[in-house]
């Protein structure tokens, strides 16, 4: 049985020129939700590639073979290039508190990179059984000052795991990001029944884990909620307009937009600028300065090229 009616779908997996597409509304097809699709040959998406997470319109649906054709691509909200995933609504930055040891500068870079995508950003701390309660509460308070309500997990005992799972089921499309060896794969295996991605021990030589996941794929947590299973990857350096970088730090954003502080010049970068009135006593200011200086260097190098 074939139908020529058009339906909105979500790309959940991509391999070669084929795509697995889940219908956003499957009422008309009973229990059939997923179709194997190819892009219509006569369609040119202006040289755009289709990524996992993209919303597409499918047509020429064959219910017997569960095949269909992608006829158009909807405008995406955002795009993460490595791993390649579109339309992320929630980013969960995953870090272990020990083994490997927590690196605050690295945590900050991940958070700012995530914030630059315009998604909702959360921080998850794993392996909390390796530290004392005093240390755990100290970290919770620290990251609260950074602007994040850190979720603390013990992956062996699943403390707070159920609350995280309830939260994920309310999100549209979530992704875990973080360095290797912090428990991302273990956490995904707990969230997605039957996934069973392999995990690897933290390397004693380099004090970080080995990448074990290989393919990018969306897994449904509910009818409207998905989570991304991603391959191991290195963090992308955030390429953010230097003028927008202050807005990605909650400590600076709060002072400007909530407390109403005003610097002498509108384009103040809050370094040694004349007439800067920013209170620079917050912990992450040193990280902010480093990112501004790095962005300046990168900008001028590109101008010279």
Secondary structure, DSSP 8 states (H G I E B T S, - for coil): -EE---EEEEEEEEETTEEEEEES--GGGTT--EEEEEE-TT---TT----BT-EEEEEEEETTTTEEEEEEE---S-EEETTEEE---EEEEEEESTTTT--HHHHHHHHHHHHTTTSEEEEEEE-GGGS-HHHHHHHHHHHHHHT---EE-BTTTTBTHHHHHHHHTTSSEEEEE--TTSSHHHHHHHHSTT--------BTTTTB--------EEEESSSS-EEEE------------TTTGGGGSHHHHHHHHTS----SSTT--SSS-TT------STTHHHHHHHHHHHHHHHHHHHH-
